[in-house]
Amino acid sequence: MAESSGKRRVRKDHLKTKVDRLLNEYKNILICTVDNVGSNQMQKVRIALRGKAELLMGKKTLLRKVVREAANKNKNLEGLLPHLTGNIGLVFTNGDIREVRTAVLANKVPAAAKSGTFAPVDVFVPPGPTGLDPGQTAFFQALNIATKIARGSIEIINTVHLIKKGDKVTSSAVALLTKLDIKPFFYGIVANKVYENGTVYTSDVLDLTRDDLFAKFFAGVRKAAALSLAIGYPTIASLPAILGNGFRKALAISLATSYEIKEAKLIKEAGAKAAAAPAAAAPAAGKGAAAAAPKKEEEKPEEDDDDVGLGGGLFGNDDD
């Protein structure tokens, strides 16, 4: 009993020394979940991380104790303590965290569904022949799966959404997947949080590009400027808009009165030129229209009605 207790004490001291070294040597930590990850898969991850990072696995109780003691000297480590829960592993690195996360997530292995576990993804059963004999039709009927008999075997008619993401896997679903030899899940190390220089954030932030960061930053600046303008409180964000509004008001006053400023003078000159252009074009257009108008034909004198007939009257000579 004393011997086993001594060995346990040696392991704890060795782990404490290792954690202290890692905390002092590295400034970035990737907090991972290692559920359903086998030892062989873990070894492949360690090999992939050689020269880039170090993977630490250990009892979370001891990890919290060591980190709590280290936080007395380094206050930044206090933000790490609330996240040391569950079946976790810590990846220490000073390099590119995104590259390290990619190496960690790349090692995944297919796994069969287990009853009672929660599905990490949606599971679909494709339509088509199953290779099962017609005597097992009742099994599919119990699961409300439409089937037909084709060429001496059971064939599934439509795609079946067997398990939804986050739902608990039932024994009947496991039995069906086993009969169809389907391994729907891929298990591996999952990166949840990132500790960087005293700050803890979700690993999804690593997927953001530089353009995404700039877009989010300027969206925040626009909101701050709009709020500043709405409440009438000047800030650096709203200063360009305030100066622009003030200039437009000064320009409007200058254009409406005889008071001139340099910028208004330029606008007045441009407006005068624009107004003079149509006036100069109007006479030229009038001359052209007059030249293009056709000359009226000279009016011919109308013939006198008295000349009708040689005798001067309508029916001849009036003397007759």
Secondary structure as UniProt FT lines:
FT   HELIX           2..25
FT   STRAND          28..33
FT   TURN            35..36
FT   HELIX           39..48
FT   TURN            49..52
FT   STRAND          53..56
FT   HELIX           60..71
FT   TURN            72..73
FT   HELIX           75..83
FT   STRAND          88..93
FT   HELIX           97..105
FT   STRAND          108..111
FT   TURN            115..116
FT   STRAND          123..125
FT   STRAND          128..129
FT   HELIX           134..136
FT   HELIX           137..142
FT   TURN            143..144
FT   STRAND          147..150
FT   TURN            151..152
FT   STRAND          153..156
FT   STRAND          160..163
FT   TURN            165..166
FT   HELIX           171..179
FT   TURN            180..181
FT   STRAND          185..188
FT   STRAND          190..196
FT   TURN            197..198
FT   STRAND          199..202
FT   HELIX           203..207
FT   HELIX           210..231
FT   TURN            236..238
FT   HELIX           239..256
FT   HELIX           262..292
FT   HELIX           305..307
FT   TURN            310..311
FT   STRAND          312..313
FT   TURN            314..315
FT   STRAND          316..317
FT   TURN            318..319
//
